[in-house]
Amino acid sequence: MPRTANGDVELYYETFGSTEDPALLLVNGLGSQSINYADEWCEMFAAEGFGVIRFDNRDTGLSSKLDGVDYTVPDMAADAVAVIDAATGDPTSRAHVMGLSMGGMIVQRMAIHHADRLWSMTSVMSRTGEPGFGDATPEAIEALLAPPATSRDEYAQSHVDALAIYGSKPEWIDEADVRTRAAAAYDRCFCPDGVTRQIAAVVADGSRSAELARIDVPALVLHGSRDTLITPSGGRQTAEVVPGARYVEIEGMGHDYPRAVWRRWVDEWAEFVRTI
């Protein structure tokens, strides 16, 4: 199992495709593990001619758990750079980076602090942290901040229930698949305290708008029209702030990534990177 480290933080990662191809680093959201970028989806990106890297953020999956340790979103961005170093074998190499939700915040910090390591930045279902943009609905906040599950079945059910609030349109959601994938995530790692620490890091990061307005990194911003956890105004404002950013809003998509959107998502991203 490949691992690397950023200081005392150990990070688990996996690769798809050829390391000779340009790298694409996939960054997860709050409490989300690398396996949420499903193998088949990673292989679709690899088929476009990219060496795909997925990894577990600190406090999730098979990476370090940081009980009693405070950290920041820039710390998590530095973790991601350490993974690029290890996966490519080159501490000066660049990568395309794509982050979902909290992962979008992490890749924004990468563009702010590590622009020399990026070919491009893709921020998905995310926001800049600017108040008034991307604010969740009360129902979505309640689902996000619900008490942790006390069993595997309850954990899977909580995912199903949450997607009914902030997920994609019902015909795109395969409930059996949602339950299976949630159960697999629970078996691999269940760390609610880690989620709490990640939330603290996000809240403390504040607004990145002023810094993002000064970056010089090609950027794509993707958002779903049905997202109620980070509402589409968060994505639109991100694209307005980042110089030259391209904005794509996917009709019918929520704060999730069902199989039904994978092809559209890969095609939008591949078209974007081939024009920069």
Protein Blocks (a to p, Z undefined) as FASTA:
>chain_A
ZZddehjbccddddehjfkbccddddddehiafklmgfklmmmmmmnopacdddddehia
jbccdehiacdfklmmmmmmmmmmmmnopakbccddddehjlmmmmmmmmmmmmmmpfbd
cdehiaehighihpacfklmmmmmgccdfbfklmmmmmmmmmmmmmccfklpcfklmmmm
mmmmmmmoccfklmmmmmmmmmmnmpaklmmmmgccdddddddfklckbgfklmmmmmmm
mghiacdddehiacdddfklmmmmmmmmmmmmmmZZ
